[in-house]
Amino acid sequence: MVIFSTGAANAAQQGSGSIISNLFGGLQWQPDALNSESQVIGNYQVVVSTDPLSPRVNDTTHFSFKVYNYNQGAYANGNSYAETGVNHFTMGIRVFYNDHMVDEILPQTHKGNSFSFDYTFHRSGNHVLMVDLYDTSKNTPVITYIFNIPVDTFFGPIFQYILIAAAVAVSGTVLWVRFGMVKKNRRR
């Protein structure tokens, strides 16, 4: 998904004394997956990813959610907080299409920091997932995270394939004409 290419890079403290780790400050950098999007509200971050990368109409899409808390754990210097997975959480999900709710997953409590489920979209276009995280604090009983999920038709990205094929055909024609003219001029 194009919109799922956003997200923060994760960094973890590495304890080895190699030259590479000394040059780069001992951080092991790993980008988030291209099919994931994350959002931070308050002290909590929710990350959602899909498999396949681009959901299609009437095909099963596997969703994975992870919940992190920035109040737990700290880096070695103790000044900034590290993202740490929560021990448990309660989450509900609402699926919207054209500002109308088309489906709902009722709130459920999950152990650990991840939750996965399979879902099938029946219409192409932009769908909005409203992910409700419950019981995060006494002052805020529900935090709602909003994620946009574009769903392709059966044909998928056929328009992009047509553009690529046209560009290759034009390039091939230009090269053929260019080298054909060079050979023709050499014969004279």
C-alpha positions in Angstrom: 0.0 0.0 0.0 1.2 3.4 -0.8 -0.1 5.0 2.4 1.4 2.2 4.5 4.9 3.3 3.7 4.9 5.7 6.7 6.1 4.8 10.1 8.9 5.4 12.6 12.2 3.5 12.4 12.9 1.3 15.3 16.2 1.4 17.1 17.4 -1.0 19.7 20.6 -0.8 21.8 23.2 -3.3 20.7 25.7 -4.6 23.1 28.5 -5.9 20.8 31.8 -4.1 20.5 32.2 -4.4 16.7 33.7 -1.7 14.6 30.3 -1.2 12.8 28.4 -0.7 16.1 31.1 1.7 17.3 30.9 3.7 14.1 27.1 4.0 14.2 26.6 4.5 17.9 25.6 1.0 18.7 22.1 1.3 17.2 20.7 -1.5 15.2 18.4 0.2 12.7 15.5 -1.7 11.1 12.7 0.1 9.2 9.1 -0.8 9.6 7.5 -3.0 6.9 6.4 -1.2 3.8 2.8 -2.4 4.3 2.5 -0.9 7.8 1.3 2.3 9.3 1.6 3.5 12.8 0.1 6.3 14.9 1.0 7.6 18.3 -1.6 9.2 20.6 -0.5 10.0 24.1 1.9 7.3 25.4 0.6 4.6 23.1 1.5 3.6 19.6 -0.7 1.3 17.4 0.9 -0.3 14.3 -1.2 -2.0 11.7 0.1 -4.1 8.8 -1.6 -6.0 6.0 -0.8 -9.2 4.1 -1.0 -8.9 1.1 0.6 -5.6 0.7 -2.4 -4.2 -1.2 -5.8 -5.6 -0.2 -8.1 -6.6 -3.1 -11.8 -6.9 -3.4 -13.2 -10.3 -2.3 -9.8 -11.6 -1.3 -8.8 -12.4 2.3 -6.6 -9.8 3.9 -4.6 -10.6 7.1 -4.4 -7.7 9.5 -1.8 -7.6 12.3 -1.9 -5.0 15.1 0.8 -4.2 17.7 0.4 -1.9 20.7 3.4 -0.2 22.3 3.6 1.9 25.5 6.3 4.6 25.8 6.0 4.8 29.6 7.6 1.4 30.1 11.3 0.9 30.0 14.0 3.5 29.2 17.2 3.6 27.1 20.5 3.2 28.8 20.8 7.0 29.4 17.5 7.0 31.2 16.3 10.3 29.6 14.2 9.1 26.7 11.7 6.3 26.7 11.9 3.2 24.6 8.9 1.6 22.9 7.9 -1.5 24.8 5.1 -3.8 23.9 2.2 -3.8 26.4 1.3 -6.9 28.4 -2.4 -6.9 27.5 -4.8 -4.5 25.8 -8.5 -4.2 24.9 -9.2 -3.2 21.3 -12.3 -2.8 19.1 -12.3 -2.1 15.4 -14.9 -0.3 13.2 -14.7 -0.4 9.4 -16.1 2.5 7.4 -16.7 2.9 3.7 -18.0 6.3 2.3 -18.6 7.5 5.9 -20.9 4.5 6.7 -19.9 1.8 9.1 -19.9 -1.5 7.2 -18.5 -3.8 9.8 -17.4 -3.9 13.5 -15.2 -6.1 15.6 -16.4 -5.8 19.2 -13.9 -4.9 21.9 -11.8 -7.9 23.0 -9.0 -8.2 25.6 -5.8 -9.6 24.2 -2.7 -11.0 26.0 0.7 -9.7 24.9 1.0 -6.8 22.5 -0.3 -8.2 19.2 -3.6 -9.1 17.7 -4.3 -10.6 14.2 -7.4 -11.3 12.2 -8.5 -12.0 8.6 -11.0 -9.7 6.8 -12.5 -9.6 3.3 -13.4 -6.3 1.6 -16.3 -6.3 -0.7 -15.9 -2.9 -2.4 -12.9 -1.1 -4.0 -11.8 2.3 -2.8 -10.7 3.8 0.5 -11.8 2.1 3.7 -11.2 3.7 7.1 -10.4 1.6 10.1 -11.2 3.2 13.4 -9.2 1.3 16.0 -10.4 1.9 19.6 -7.9 1.2 22.4 -9.7 0.9 25.8 -8.6 1.4 29.4 -5.4 3.3 28.7 -5.8 5.7 31.6 -8.4 6.8 34.1 -8.8 10.2 32.4 -9.2 8.8 28.8 -11.3 5.6 28.7 -11.0 5.2 24.8 -8.3 6.3 22.3 -9.3 6.1 18.7 -6.7 5.6 16.0 -7.7 6.1 12.3 -6.0 4.2 9.5 -6.9 4.5 5.7 -6.9 1.2 3.8 -7.1 1.5 0.0 -8.6 -1.6 -1.6 -7.8 -2.5 -5.2 -10.3 -3.9 -7.7 -9.9 -7.4 -9.2 -7.6 -5.9 -11.9 -5.3 -4.3 -9.3 -2.6 -2.0 -10.5 -3.2 -2.8 -14.2 -3.0 0.9 -15.1 0.6 1.1 -13.8 1.5 -2.0 -15.9 0.1 -0.4 -19.0 2.1 2.8 -18.4 5.3 0.8 -17.9 4.7 -1.3 -21.0 4.0 2.0 -23.0 7.3 3.5 -21.7 9.3 0.4 -22.6 7.7 0.4 -26.1 8.5 4.1 -26.7 12.0 3.7 -25.4 12.6 0.6 -27.7 11.2 2.5 -30.7 13.4 5.6 -30.0 16.5 3.3 -29.6 15.7 1.4 -32.8 15.3 4.6 -34.8 18.4 6.1 -33.3 20.7 3.1 -34.0 19.0 2.4 -37.3 19.9 5.9 -38.5 23.5 5.5 -37.3 23.9 2.2 -39.4 22.2 3.9 -42.4 24.6 6.9 -42.2 27.7 4.6 -42.0 26.7 2.8 -45.2 26.8 6.0 -47.2 
